[in-house]
Amino acid sequence: MPRIYDLHMHSTASDGAFSPTDLVERCALAGITSLAVTDHDTTQGLAEARVAADAHHVELISAVEISTSWRDQSVHIVGLRIDEDCDVLQRGLLGLQTIRRERAAEIGARLARAGLAGALEAAQTLAGPGMITRMHFARHIVQCGRARNVKTVFERFLTPGKPGYVATQWAEPAEAIRWIRQAGGVAVLAHPQRYKISATARRCLVEEFKEAGGIALEVVAGTGHAPDIDSNAAVARRFGLAASVGSDFHSPEHFWLRLGNLPSLPAGLVPVWEVW
């Protein structure tokens, strides 16, 4: 029986719609045999996910998605097969969690000035014990009837130049890669096609990522559009990087990100799971 991988998804430990238990169960029902729960800047959901994975006889790969800043651009790096008890990694994540709390407070204040009072408290309620993210603010605004969907919220309130946007300085990519390597993990550059940078800048980003110890690129990432996959595959081949696959699943409302529905990796690439 072939193994089906999805190495990028989110639970309620960050901005996903499902608890780690529910997420793992849905993956098992979708036929996924190896999965990574990659919550933003936290490993909080992994213990619960591991129990569920054992119950459903699927492989859970310990992972995290780390927020970094590169040339004023937010860039995400996934750490796969990490030791979540690594002190170096957890100290780094703790710093990012502090930044997230401070950012959430400022987003709430800015939205209040824009006529959306109580957004911070509502986002905290939606987040529960998990990390407050922009997605929680977006879901609250949709629930209030101020926008049709999450995409519209980001366009109207949470992107650069909009009332609730807060510019944030995250970790340096090389620093995040160091944390992952210290934790015994493999660093993967997440969804490279999503960054709004030129082709030249993208090549520079990938080159610096590899020089810092990065191992793999998400070739099949997010929507799985064929042109993006072909472009990512070409970059992986050019820089000698392994290839990863990840839906970046958050919730069913993102209908194009159905669990278990990712395209196959193009031929001629080394899958990241062969690296370990």
URMOTA-V49144 format. One record per backbone hydrogen bond with DSSP energy under -0.5 kcal/mol. CO is the residue of the C=O (numbers start at 1). NH is the residue of the N-H. If there is no record, write none. Layout:
# URMOTA-V49144
co | nh
CO | NH
CO | NH
This chain:
# URMOTA-V49144
co | nh
3 | 5
4 | 33
4 | 34
6 | 36
8 | 248
8 | 249
9 | 38
11 | 14
11 | 16
13 | 131
18 | 12
19 | 23
20 | 24
21 | 25
22 | 26
23 | 27
24 | 28
25 | 29
26 | 30
27 | 32
28 | 31
33 | 59
34 | 6
35 | 61
36 | 38
37 | 39
37 | 63
39 | 41
39 | 42
39 | 65
43 | 46
45 | 49
46 | 50
47 | 51
48 | 52
49 | 53
50 | 54
51 | 55
52 | 56
53 | 57
53 | 58
54 | 57
58 | 60
59 | 35
59 | 61
60 | 62
61 | 37
62 | 81
62 | 82
64 | 66
64 | 79
65 | 41
66 | 77
67 | 171
68 | 75
69 | 173
70 | 73
73 | 70
75 | 68
76 | 190
77 | 66
78 | 80
78 | 188
79 | 64
80 | 186
82 | 84
83 | 86
86 | 90
87 | 91
88 | 92
89 | 93
90 | 94
91 | 95
92 | 96
93 | 97
94 | 98
95 | 99
96 | 100
97 | 101
98 | 102
99 | 103
100 | 104
101 | 105
102 | 106
103 | 107
104 | 108
105 | 109
106 | 110
107 | 111
108 | 112
109 | 113
110 | 114
111 | 116
112 | 115
116 | 119
118 | 122
119 | 123
120 | 124
121 | 125
122 | 126
123 | 127
124 | 128
127 | 130
133 | 136
133 | 137
134 | 138
135 | 139
136 | 140
137 | 141
138 | 142
139 | 143
140 | 144
141 | 146
141 | 147
142 | 145
149 | 153
150 | 154
151 | 155
152 | 156
153 | 157
153 | 158
154 | 158
154 | 159
156 | 163
157 | 164
159 | 162
162 | 165
168 | 170
171 | 69
172 | 176
173 | 177
174 | 178
175 | 179
176 | 180
177 | 181
178 | 182
179 | 183
180 | 185
181 | 184
183 | 83
186 | 80
187 | 215
187 | 216
188 | 78
188 | 190
189 | 218
191 | 194
192 | 195
195 | 197
198 | 202
199 | 203
200 | 204
201 | 205
202 | 206
203 | 207
204 | 208
205 | 209
206 | 210
207 | 211
208 | 212
209 | 214
210 | 213
215 | 242
216 | 189
217 | 219
217 | 244
219 | 221
220 | 246
221 | 224
225 | 229
226 | 230
227 | 231
228 | 232
229 | 233
230 | 234
231 | 235
232 | 236
233 | 237
234 | 238
235 | 239
236 | 240
236 | 241
237 | 240
242 | 217
243 | 272
244 | 219
244 | 220
245 | 7
246 | 222
249 | 10
250 | 17
251 | 254
253 | 255
254 | 257
258 | 261
266 | 269
269 | 271
270 | 243
271 | 274
271 | 275
272 | 275
272 | 276
